[in-house]
């Protein structure tokens, strides 16, 4: 990790990641148990939505802290890095 900044939403993000991890274990069990494909797809959709929400929180936190600090100091690399990260996240 480039830097080890702690943001105001770190605990919430970690909690959400733990829930998504648990949810994925439940989806894995559904597949192992031969559950209906439609049910599995619905659960995967819920996981994807949860992951997107985690990304949104991290992005907001990054903009509110890292990007604001970088703008104050004239660091354009942070914006380039952010654009690259958004492109990869949305891929």
N, CA, C and O atoms as a GROMACS GRO file, in nm:
protein
  364
    1UNK      N    1   0.085  -0.118   0.000
    1UNK     CA    2   0.000   0.000   0.000
    1UNK      C    3   0.090   0.123   0.000
    1UNK      O    4   0.185   0.131   0.077
    2UNK      N    5   0.059   0.220  -0.087
    2UNK     CA    6   0.143   0.339  -0.100
    2UNK      C    7   0.151   0.418   0.030
    2UNK      O    8   0.260   0.450   0.077
    3UNK      N    9   0.037   0.448   0.086
    3UNK     CA   10   0.038   0.518   0.214
    3UNK      C   11  -0.065   0.452   0.304
    3UNK      O   12  -0.152   0.378   0.258
    4UNK      N   13  -0.055   0.480   0.431
    4UNK     CA   14  -0.143   0.412   0.525
    4UNK      C   15  -0.234   0.513   0.594
    4UNK      O   16  -0.240   0.519   0.717
    5UNK      N   17  -0.304   0.590   0.515
    5UNK     CA   18  -0.398   0.687   0.572
    5UNK      C   19  -0.521   0.615   0.625
    5UNK      O   20  -0.572   0.522   0.562
    6UNK      N   21  -0.567   0.659   0.739
    6UNK     CA   22  -0.692   0.608   0.794
    6UNK      C   23  -0.798   0.712   0.766
    6UNK      O   24  -0.779   0.830   0.796
    7UNK      N   25  -0.907   0.669   0.710
    7UNK     CA   26  -1.015   0.761   0.677
    7UNK      C   27  -1.130   0.744   0.776
    7UNK      O   28  -1.133   0.649   0.853
    8UNK      N   29  -1.222   0.836   0.771
    8UNK     CA   30  -1.330   0.835   0.868
    8UNK      C   31  -1.422   0.714   0.851
    8UNK      O   32  -1.490   0.676   0.946
    9UNK      N   33  -1.425   0.653   0.734
    9UNK     CA   34  -1.515   0.541   0.709
    9UNK      C   35  -1.445   0.405   0.710
    9UNK      O   36  -1.503   0.305   0.667
   10UNK      N   37  -1.322   0.399   0.757
   10UNK     CA   38  -1.247   0.274   0.754
   10UNK      C   39  -1.321   0.161   0.825
   10UNK      O   40  -1.331   0.051   0.772
   11UNK      N   41  -1.372   0.186   0.943
   11UNK     CA   42  -1.441   0.082   1.019
   11UNK      C   43  -1.567   0.036   0.946
   11UNK      O   44  -1.595  -0.084   0.942
   12UNK      N   45  -1.642   0.128   0.890
   12UNK     CA   46  -1.764   0.092   0.817
   12UNK      C   47  -1.730   0.009   0.694
   12UNK      O   48  -1.800  -0.087   0.662
   13UNK      N   49  -1.623   0.045   0.624
   13UNK     CA   50  -1.582  -0.030   0.506
   13UNK      C   51  -1.540  -0.171   0.546
   13UNK      O   52  -1.579  -0.268   0.480
   14UNK      N   53  -1.463  -0.184   0.650
   14UNK     CA   54  -1.419  -0.316   0.696
   14UNK      C   55  -1.539  -0.401   0.736
   14UNK      O   56  -1.545  -0.520   0.703
   15UNK      N   57  -1.635  -0.343   0.805
   15UNK     CA   58  -1.756  -0.416   0.844
   15UNK      C   59  -1.834  -0.462   0.721
   15UNK      O   60  -1.882  -0.575   0.716
   16UNK      N   61  -1.847  -0.375   0.622
   16UNK     CA   62  -1.920  -0.411   0.500
   16UNK      C   63  -1.847  -0.522   0.423
   16UNK      O   64  -1.910  -0.612   0.369
   17UNK      N   65  -1.715  -0.514   0.419
   17UNK     CA   66  -1.638  -0.618   0.352
   17UNK      C   67  -1.659  -0.753   0.423
   17UNK      O   68  -1.672  -0.856   0.358
   18UNK      N   69  -1.661  -0.751   0.555
   18UNK     CA   70  -1.686  -0.875   0.630
   18UNK      C   71  -1.823  -0.932   0.597
   18UNK      O   72  -1.837  -1.054   0.582
   19UNK      N   73  -1.924  -0.846   0.586
   19UNK     CA   74  -2.058  -0.894   0.551
   19UNK      C   75  -2.060  -0.953   0.410
   19UNK      O   76  -2.121  -1.057   0.388
   20UNK      N   77  -1.993  -0.887   0.316
   20UNK     CA   78  -1.988  -0.938   0.178
   20UNK      C   79  -1.917  -1.072   0.175
   20UNK      O   80  -1.958  -1.164   0.103
   21UNK      N   81  -1.810  -1.085   0.252
   21UNK     CA   82  -1.736  -1.212   0.258
   21UNK      C   83  -1.829  -1.323   0.308
   21UNK      O   84  -1.831  -1.432   0.252
   22UNK      N   85  -1.903  -1.296   0.413
   22UNK     CA   86  -1.998  -1.393   0.465
   22UNK      C   87  -2.107  -1.426   0.365
   22UNK      O   88  -2.148  -1.542   0.350
   23UNK      N   89  -2.153  -1.324   0.296
   23UNK     CA   90  -2.256  -1.344   0.195
   23UNK      C   91  -2.204  -1.433   0.082
   23UNK      O   92  -2.276  -1.520   0.033
   24UNK      N   93  -2.079  -1.412   0.041
   24UNK     CA   94  -2.021  -1.494  -0.065
   24UNK      C   95  -2.006  -1.639  -0.020
   24UNK      O   96  -2.023  -1.731  -0.100
   25UNK      N   97  -1.975  -1.661   0.106
   25UNK     CA   98  -1.970  -1.798   0.159
   25UNK      C   99  -2.108  -1.863   0.149
   25UNK      O  100  -2.119  -1.982   0.118
   26UNK      N  101  -2.213  -1.785   0.177
   26UNK     CA  102  -2.349  -1.838   0.166
   26UNK      C  103  -2.383  -1.870   0.021
   26UNK      O  104  -2.448  -1.971  -0.007
   27UNK      N  105  -2.339  -1.786  -0.072
   27UNK     CA  106  -2.362  -1.813  -0.214
   27UNK      C  107  -2.287  -1.940  -0.256
   27UNK      O  108  -2.341  -2.022  -0.330
   28UNK      N  109  -2.165  -1.955  -0.208
   28UNK     CA  110  -2.087  -2.075  -0.239
   28UNK      C  111  -2.162  -2.200  -0.192
   28UNK      O  112  -2.169  -2.300  -0.262
   29UNK      N  113  -2.218  -2.192  -0.071
   29UNK     CA  114  -2.294  -2.304  -0.016
   29UNK      C  115  -2.418  -2.331  -0.101
   29UNK      O  116  -2.455  -2.446  -0.123
   30UNK      N  117  -2.483  -2.225  -0.149
   30UNK     CA  118  -2.600  -2.242  -0.236
   30UNK      C  119  -2.562  -2.322  -0.361
   30UNK      O  120  -2.635  -2.412  -0.402
   31UNK      N  121  -2.449  -2.288  -0.420
   31UNK     CA  122  -2.402  -2.358  -0.540
   31UNK      C  123  -2.370  -2.504  -0.506
   31UNK      O  124  -2.410  -2.595  -0.578
   32UNK      N  125  -2.298  -2.523  -0.396
   32UNK     CA  126  -2.263  -2.659  -0.354
   32UNK      C  127  -2.388  -2.744  -0.328
   32UNK      O  128  -2.389  -2.864  -0.356
   33UNK      N  129  -2.492  -2.681  -0.275
   33UNK     CA  130  -2.616  -2.752  -0.243
   33UNK      C  131  -2.707  -2.769  -0.364
   33UNK      O  132  -2.813  -2.831  -0.354
   34UNK      N  133  -2.667  -2.713  -0.478
   34UNK     CA  134  -2.747  -2.728  -0.599
   34UNK      C  135  -2.873  -2.643  -0.601
   34UNK      O  136  -2.972  -2.680  -0.664
   35UNK      N  137  -2.868  -2.530  -0.533
   35UNK     CA  138  -2.985  -2.441  -0.530
   35UNK      C  139  -3.016  -2.389  -0.669
   35UNK      O  140  -2.931  -2.391  -0.758
   36UNK      N  141  -3.137  -2.343  -0.686
   36UNK     CA  142  -3.184  -2.292  -0.814
   36UNK      C  143  -3.094  -2.179  -0.863
   36UNK      O  144  -3.057  -2.089  -0.788
   37UNK      N  145  -3.060  -2.185  -0.992
   37UNK     CA  146  -2.970  -2.085  -1.051
   37UNK      C  147  -3.024  -1.943  -1.034
   37UNK      O  148  -2.948  -1.849  -1.012
   38UNK      N  149  -3.154  -1.927  -1.046
   38UNK     CA  150  -3.214  -1.794  -1.031
   38UNK      C  151  -3.188  -1.737  -0.892
   38UNK      O  152  -3.158  -1.619  -0.878
   39UNK      N  153  -3.199  -1.822  -0.790
   39UNK     CA  154  -3.172  -1.778  -0.653
   39UNK      C  155  -3.026  -1.737  -0.637
   39UNK      O  156  -2.995  -1.637  -0.572
   40UNK      N  157  -2.937  -1.816  -0.696
   40UNK     CA  158  -2.794  -1.785  -0.687
   40UNK      C  159  -2.765  -1.652  -0.757
   40UNK      O  160  -2.692  -1.569  -0.704
   41UNK      N  161  -2.822  -1.632  -0.874
   41UNK     CA  162  -2.800  -1.507  -0.948
   41UNK      C  163  -2.852  -1.386  -0.870
   41UNK      O  164  -2.789  -1.280  -0.871
   42UNK      N  165  -2.964  -1.402  -0.805
   42UNK     CA  166  -3.019  -1.292  -0.724
   42UNK      C  167  -2.925  -1.258  -0.609
   42UNK      O  168  -2.902  -1.141  -0.580
   43UNK      N  169  -2.870  -1.360  -0.545
   43UNK     CA  170  -2.776  -1.336  -0.435
   43UNK      C  171  -2.646  -1.274  -0.485
   43UNK      O  172  -2.590  -1.187  -0.420
   44UNK      N  173  -2.599  -1.319  -0.602
   44UNK     CA  174  -2.479  -1.257  -0.660
   44UNK      C  175  -2.503  -1.111  -0.694
   44UNK      O  176  -2.413  -1.029  -0.680
   45UNK      N  177  -2.623  -1.079  -0.738
   45UNK     CA  178  -2.657  -0.940  -0.766
   45UNK      C  179  -2.650  -0.856  -0.638
   45UNK      O  180  -2.604  -0.742  -0.640
   46UNK      N  181  -2.696  -0.914  -0.528
   46UNK     CA  182  -2.691  -0.843  -0.400
   46UNK      C  183  -2.546  -0.821  -0.357
   46UNK      O  184  -2.512  -0.715  -0.305
   47UNK      N  185  -2.460  -0.921  -0.380
   47UNK     CA  186  -2.318  -0.908  -0.347
   47UNK      C  187  -2.254  -0.799  -0.432
   47UNK      O  188  -2.180  -0.715  -0.381
   48UNK      N  189  -2.284  -0.801  -0.562
   48UNK     CA  190  -2.227  -0.699  -0.652
   48UNK      C  191  -2.270  -0.559  -0.608
   48UNK      O  192  -2.189  -0.466  -0.608
   49UNK      N  193  -2.396  -0.544  -0.572
   49UNK     CA  194  -2.446  -0.415  -0.525
   49UNK      C  195  -2.373  -0.371  -0.397
   49UNK      O  196  -2.337  -0.254  -0.383
   50UNK      N  197  -2.352  -0.465  -0.306
   50UNK     CA  198  -2.281  -0.433  -0.181
   50UNK      C  199  -2.138  -0.391  -0.210
   50UNK      O  200  -2.088  -0.296  -0.149
   51UNK      N  201  -2.072  -0.459  -0.303
   51UNK     CA  202  -1.934  -0.424  -0.339
   51UNK      C  203  -1.931  -0.285  -0.403
   51UNK      O  204  -1.842  -0.205  -0.374
   52UNK      N  205  -2.027  -0.256  -0.490
   52UNK     CA  206  -2.033  -0.123  -0.551
   52UNK      C  207  -2.053  -0.015  -0.446
   52UNK      O  208  -1.996   0.093  -0.456
   53UNK      N  209  -2.134  -0.044  -0.345
   53UNK     CA  210  -2.155   0.054  -0.237
   53UNK      C  211  -2.027   0.074  -0.156
   53UNK      O  212  -1.999   0.186  -0.113
   54UNK      N  213  -1.952  -0.031  -0.134
   54UNK     CA  214  -1.823  -0.018  -0.065
   54UNK      C  215  -1.732   0.071  -0.148
   54UNK      O  216  -1.666   0.160  -0.094
   55UNK      N  217  -1.727   0.048  -0.278
   55UNK     CA  218  -1.646   0.131  -0.367
   55UNK      C  219  -1.687   0.277  -0.362
   55UNK      O  220  -1.602   0.366  -0.363
   56UNK      N  221  -1.818   0.302  -0.356
   56UNK     CA  222  -1.868   0.440  -0.348
   56UNK      C  223  -1.821   0.508  -0.220
   56UNK      O  224  -1.781   0.625  -0.222
   57UNK      N  225  -1.827   0.437  -0.110
   57UNK     CA  226  -1.783   0.493   0.019
   57UNK      C  227  -1.634   0.525   0.014
   57UNK      O  228  -1.590   0.632   0.057
   58UNK      N  229  -1.555   0.431  -0.040
   58UNK     CA  230  -1.411   0.453  -0.049
   58UNK      C  231  -1.381   0.571  -0.141
   58UNK      O  232  -1.295   0.653  -0.110
   59UNK      N  233  -1.452   0.580  -0.252
   59UNK     CA  234  -1.431   0.691  -0.345
   59UNK      C  235  -1.465   0.825  -0.280
   59UNK      O  236  -1.389   0.921  -0.292
   60UNK      N  237  -1.578   0.831  -0.212
   60UNK     CA  238  -1.615   0.956  -0.143
   60UNK      C  239  -1.511   0.994  -0.039
   60UNK      O  240  -1.472   1.110  -0.028
   61UNK      N  241  -1.466   0.896   0.037
   61UNK     CA  242  -1.365   0.920   0.139
   61UNK      C  243  -1.235   0.970   0.075
   61UNK      O  244  -1.172   1.063   0.125
   62UNK      N  245  -1.197   0.907  -0.034
   62UNK     CA  246  -1.074   0.945  -0.104
   62UNK      C  247  -1.084   1.089  -0.156
   62UNK      O  248  -0.990   1.168  -0.141
   63UNK      N  249  -1.196   1.121  -0.218
   63UNK     CA  250  -1.214   1.257  -0.269
   63UNK      C  251  -1.211   1.358  -0.156
   63UNK      O  252  -1.145   1.461  -0.165
   64UNK      N  253  -1.283   1.328  -0.049
   64UNK     CA  254  -1.294   1.423   0.063
   64UNK      C  255  -1.163   1.443   0.138
   64UNK      O  256  -1.145   1.545   0.205
   65UNK      N  257  -1.071   1.347   0.129
   65UNK     CA  258  -0.946   1.360   0.203
   65UNK      C  259  -0.826   1.372   0.111
   65UNK      O  260  -0.762   1.477   0.103
   66UNK      N  261  -0.795   1.265   0.041
   66UNK     CA  262  -0.674   1.262  -0.041
   66UNK      C  263  -0.676   1.364  -0.154
   66UNK      O  264  -0.578   1.436  -0.174
   67UNK      N  265  -0.786   1.370  -0.226
   67UNK     CA  266  -0.793   1.461  -0.340
   67UNK      C  267  -0.794   1.607  -0.292
   67UNK      O  268  -0.728   1.692  -0.352
   68UNK      N  269  -0.867   1.634  -0.188
   68UNK     CA  270  -0.869   1.771  -0.133
   68UNK      C  271  -0.729   1.810  -0.087
   68UNK      O  272  -0.682   1.920  -0.117
   69UNK      N  273  -0.661   1.722  -0.015
   69UNK     CA  274  -0.525   1.751   0.031
   69UNK      C  275  -0.430   1.769  -0.087
   69UNK      O  276  -0.344   1.857  -0.085
   70UNK      N  277  -0.445   1.684  -0.189
   70UNK     CA  278  -0.359   1.694  -0.307
   70UNK      C  279  -0.383   1.824  -0.382
   70UNK      O  280  -0.289   1.886  -0.432
   71UNK      N  281  -0.508   1.866  -0.391
   71UNK     CA  282  -0.539   1.992  -0.459
   71UNK      C  283  -0.476   2.110  -0.386
   71UNK      O  284  -0.426   2.204  -0.448
   72UNK      N  285  -0.478   2.105  -0.255
   72UNK     CA  286  -0.418   2.213  -0.176
   72UNK      C  287  -0.267   2.220  -0.197
   72UNK      O  288  -0.208   2.328  -0.196
   73UNK      N  289  -0.204   2.103  -0.216
   73UNK     CA  290  -0.059   2.100  -0.230
   73UNK      C  291  -0.014   2.100  -0.377
   73UNK      O  292   0.105   2.103  -0.405
   74UNK      N  293  -0.111   2.097  -0.470
   74UNK     CA  294  -0.077   2.100  -0.613
   74UNK      C  295  -0.032   1.967  -0.669
   74UNK      O  296   0.032   1.963  -0.774
   75UNK      N  297  -0.065   1.857  -0.602
   75UNK     CA  298  -0.024   1.723  -0.644
   75UNK      C  299  -0.122   1.670  -0.750
   75UNK      O  300  -0.230   1.621  -0.716
   76UNK      N  301  -0.084   1.679  -0.877
   76UNK     CA  302  -0.170   1.633  -0.986
   76UNK      C  303  -0.167   1.482  -1.001
   76UNK      O  304  -0.258   1.424  -1.060
   77UNK      N  305  -0.065   1.416  -0.949
   77UNK     CA  306  -0.055   1.270  -0.962
   77UNK      C  307  -0.172   1.201  -0.895
   77UNK      O  308  -0.217   1.097  -0.942
   78UNK      N  309  -0.222   1.257  -0.785
   78UNK     CA  310  -0.336   1.197  -0.714
   78UNK      C  311  -0.457   1.191  -0.806
   78UNK      O  312  -0.531   1.092  -0.805
   79UNK      N  313  -0.480   1.296  -0.885
   79UNK     CA  314  -0.593   1.296  -0.978
   79UNK      C  315  -0.574   1.193  -1.088
   79UNK      O  316  -0.669   1.125  -1.127
   80UNK      N  317  -0.452   1.180  -1.139
   80UNK     CA  318  -0.424   1.079  -1.240
   80UNK      C  319  -0.447   0.939  -1.184
   80UNK      O  320  -0.506   0.853  -1.250
   81UNK      N  321  -0.401   0.917  -1.061
   81UNK     CA  322  -0.420   0.787  -0.996
   81UNK      C  323  -0.568   0.758  -0.973
   81UNK      O  324  -0.614   0.645  -0.990
   82UNK      N  325  -0.643   0.862  -0.933
   82UNK     CA  326  -0.786   0.845  -0.910
   82UNK      C  327  -0.858   0.810  -1.039
   82UNK      O  328  -0.942   0.720  -1.041
   83UNK      N  329  -0.826   0.880  -1.147
   83UNK     CA  330  -0.889   0.850  -1.276
   83UNK      C  331  -0.860   0.706  -1.318
   83UNK      O  332  -0.949   0.637  -1.368
   84UNK      N  333  -0.738   0.661  -1.298
   84UNK     CA  334  -0.700   0.524  -1.332
   84UNK      C  335  -0.778   0.425  -1.245
   84UNK      O  336  -0.829   0.325  -1.296
   85UNK      N  337  -0.788   0.451  -1.117
   85UNK     CA  338  -0.859   0.361  -1.026
   85UNK      C  339  -1.007   0.355  -1.060
   85UNK      O  340  -1.066   0.247  -1.057
   86UNK      N  341  -1.068   0.467  -1.093
   86UNK     CA  342  -1.211   0.468  -1.130
   86UNK      C  343  -1.232   0.386  -1.257
   86UNK      O  344  -1.326   0.308  -1.266
   87UNK      N  345  -1.146   0.404  -1.355
   87UNK     CA  346  -1.158   0.329  -1.480
   87UNK      C  347  -1.149   0.179  -1.454
   87UNK      O  348  -1.225   0.102  -1.512
   88UNK      N  349  -1.058   0.138  -1.368
   88UNK     CA  350  -1.044  -0.006  -1.338
   88UNK      C  351  -1.162  -0.057  -1.258
   88UNK      O  352  -1.206  -0.170  -1.281
   89UNK      N  353  -1.214   0.023  -1.165
   89UNK     CA  354  -1.327  -0.019  -1.083
   89UNK      C  355  -1.453  -0.036  -1.168
   89UNK      O  356  -1.532  -0.127  -1.145
   90UNK      N  357  -1.470   0.052  -1.266
   90UNK     CA  358  -1.590   0.047  -1.349
   90UNK      C  359  -1.581  -0.053  -1.464
   90UNK      O  360  -1.680  -0.079  -1.532
   91UNK      N  361  -1.465  -0.108  -1.484
   91UNK     CA  362  -1.443  -0.203  -1.594
   91UNK      C  363  -1.524  -0.330  -1.579
   91UNK      O  364  -1.516  -0.419  -1.663
   0.00000   0.00000   0.00000
